[in-house]
């Protein structure tokens, strides 16, 4: 996938400011990318149910959301024939090694700690969008799971 390819991204995050910042960064990285947002895990799963197929190119998933958290959503996605091959990137403020290990075991493709600045967020998004996920997703090696930007 190159930068000229139109991508479809799903972002699940209950923080409105984080969603707006993500959208602005995404527009600067790839203006032709379509972004859909969900404010909680229940809304994310409903959105997936309405839009798949075609599946999004990648789901950016926050962990701490109301109604259904990121761990619950990830488990539901990975246990679904319809969604299991969609790449899921965890975008969270947590730095807890236990949580990060659990996400890896549950089948997340990457973990990205929410960057503290707009330029770093752009770099992280650009790096994730540059990955050629192929069919069936990419299984990240444990040592590369914590995405560095």
Secondary structure, DSSP 8 states (H G I E B T S, - for coil): --TTS--EEEEE-S-HHHHHHHHHHHHHH-TT-EEEEESSHHHHHHHHHHH-SS--SEEEE-SS-SSS-HHHHHHHHHT-TTTTTS-EEEEES---HHHHHHHHHHT-SEEEE--SSHHHHHHHHHHHHTS---TT-----GGG-B---
